[in-house]
Amino acid sequence: MNKKVIWITGASTGIGKELANEFSKAGYTVVVSGRRKSRLVKIVSEIKYAEREAAAFVCNVMSERSIMATSKRIREKYGKIDVLINNAGVTVFKSLMDTKTVDFDTVLDTNLRGAFLCIKSVLPQMIKNKKGQIINILSVAANTAFENSAAYAASKAGLLALSNSLREEVRNLNIKVSNILPGAVETPMWDSKSRQKYKHRMMSATDIAKIVVSVAEQPRKVLIEDITIRPIKGDI
């Protein structure tokens, strides 16, 4: 199989969905995962209708068992995973005092622990083959302070630090680790009131997806480590 196989987590909606579309157009075999089967099936159906290869697997990144099983099924189906995009993410827009422990745990377990486990599931094969790419969809919140985003910022800053450390561990094995830090993007992560109010200032999920494809398509000797993408009028 000559086509690269890409696994995109959290692909049911938003940036993940557009990543699936854009990477499919770029010639990749696209594997989407998430919790909402019906939406994943719809994405795959649209890709296959265009006579391109895709597959969907239900996967909960809060579950190590689910992640390991999904990674195994992808490799059984296609023989490899060339690119992993850690896109699955949730947030809680509350002050630290108003953030419940269960909500904090959910955000950290999804955004940080889930990405860690997905990376661990694909890394052995990448190390063996001495090639591969891991792209993490972070946020400007990883290094910019915003009110009412303590849990989300902690999860993204943690993944940024994890990724930067991992990069140094694997760069000599020709494994690329890239971080994408977007500002405000119009996705379902925002409540309807905020989307309506700031839609004209937000970037689109397609904008981000196209940039991520360009990061993945760099020459073998070129690595884009971190890229920050903001709306032209700045943060919201």
N, C-alpha and C positions, 0 to 999 in steps of 0.2 A: 504494500500500500504506500503510494508516494505522497498522498495528501497528508498534511499535518492534522492531527487530531487535537481539538481544543475542548477542554471541559470548563464550562462557565457555571458557577454556582449562583444561586439567587436570580435565576433567569426568567422568572415568571412574568415580571413587569419591569418598567423603567429602564435603567441603563443596561441591565442584564439582557432584556429582550432585544434591545437595539444592538448590543454586542453580538448576539446570535445572528441577527440579520446581516450585519456588516462583515463579520468573519466568514459567513457563508458566501457572501458575494465575492470575498477575497480568495475563495477556493479552499477553505478549510472544511474538514469534516467536523461538524459542530455537535457537541453533546451538552444538553442543557439539563440542569437539575434545580430542584426547588421543592416546596411543599405542596403546591397547587397543581395537581396532575392535569386537570382540564386545560389550564392555561399553557402548560408545557406541551401538551399534545397539539394544541392549536398552533403554537410556534413551529413545531416540527412539521406539521402538515403543510404550513405555508412554505417552508423551505423545500420540502420534498416536491411540492407542486411546481416549484421552479427547477425541478430536476437536479437538486443538490442533496447531498447526504447529511442526515441529521438523526439524532436519537434523543430520547428524554428518559430521565430516571428520577423518581421521587426520592428526595434526600433531605433529611433534617440535619443541618450542620451543628445542631446542639447535641447530636448523638454520635459518639465515636463509632459505634457499631454500624450506623446508617452510612456514615462517610466511608468507612473501610469496605463495606459491601458494595457501595456504588462505584468506588474506584476499581474494585476487582471486576465488577460487571463490565465496566467500560473497557478495561484491558482484555477481558475475555472476548468481547465483541470486535474490537478493533486492533488488538495486539499491542497498543501503546497509548500513552497520553503525552503529547509533545508540549502542550501549553496548558497551564492551569490559570484561570482567572478567578481569584477570590473576590466575588462581588456581593455575596450574601451579606445583608446588613439590616439592622433595625435601630431605632432610636427612641428616646424619651425626652421630649422637650419640657423638662421640669427643673426647678432649682434643686440644688443638692439636698436641701432640707426636705423637699417634697418628693424626692425620689425614693421609692420603696426598695427595700433590699431585693425583692424578687425581680423588680424591673432592672435594677443595676446588674444583677446576675444574668438576666436574659440578654442584655446588651453586650456584656463582656463575653458571655459564652457563645454568642452568635458571631460577633464581629472579630473577636481576638482568638478565643479558643477554637472556634470553628475553622478559622483560616489556618491556624497552627496544625490542626488535625488533617485538613485537606492537603497541606504541604507535605506532612509526614507520609501521607498515603501515596503520593506520586514521586517523592524524592528518591527512593531506592532505585527505581527504574532509570530515572534521569542520571543518577550517579553512575550506574552500571554502563549506560550508553554514552556518558560524558557529553550530554547535550540536553537541552530543555529550557523552558522559560516559565517563570512564575510572575504573574502580574497581579498586584493587589490594588483594588479600588478603595482608596482611602478617602480623605476629605481635607479641606483646608483647616478643619477643626483639629487636625492632628498637631498643628503648630501655630494656630491662631486662636485666641481666647474669644469665646462667645458666651453670653449669658444663657442659663437654662440648658446647658449641653454638657454637663460634667461627665455623665456616664458615657455618652457618645464620644466626647473628646478623649477620655481616658482609653477607650477601646481602640480608637484610631491612632492615637499617639503610641500606644503599646504595640500595635501592628507595624507602625513605621519603624520603631526601634528593633523589633524582631526581624523585619525584612532587611534592614541595614546590616544587622549582624549576620544573618543568613547569607547575604550577598558575598561577604568576605570569606565565608566558609566554602562557597561553591564556585566562585568565579574562575578558579584555576581548572575547574572541571567543565568549562564552557557552558555552565548553566547560568542563565540570565535571571536577575531578580529586579523587577521594576515596580515603582510606586506611582500611582496616579492620584493626584490630590485636587479634585474638582471643588469649585465653589458651588453656589446655588444652582441646582439643576431641577427642572420641572419634572418631578416624579411623584408617585403616590406616597412617598415618605412624608411629604408635606401635607398638612391638613388642607381641606378644600378652600377655606377662608384665606390662608396664606398664599396658596397657589393663585387664587383669583386676584389678590392684591398685588403680588410681585411677579406675575407671569411675564410681563413685558421686560423684566430685568433678568429673568433666569435664562440659563443656557438650556438647550434641549438635550435629551438623552442621546440623540443621534450625533450631535456635536461631539460629545465625549467619546462615543463608540468609534467614530472615524479616527479620532486621535489615538485611541488605544490600538487600533489596527496598524496605524503608522509606527507605533512603538514596537509592535511585534514583528513588523516587516523590515526592520533595520538589518543591514548587512551583518554577517556572522561575527565580525570583529568589533561591532559597534553595540554599546549598551547605553540606553537611556535609563539612568538610575532613578531619578525623581523628576516628575513633571507636574507643575502647578498650573491649573486652568481656572481662570476667574471670568465672570461676566465683565464686559467692557466697562460697565458702570460701577464695578466693585462689589464687595460683599453686601449682603442684605442684613 
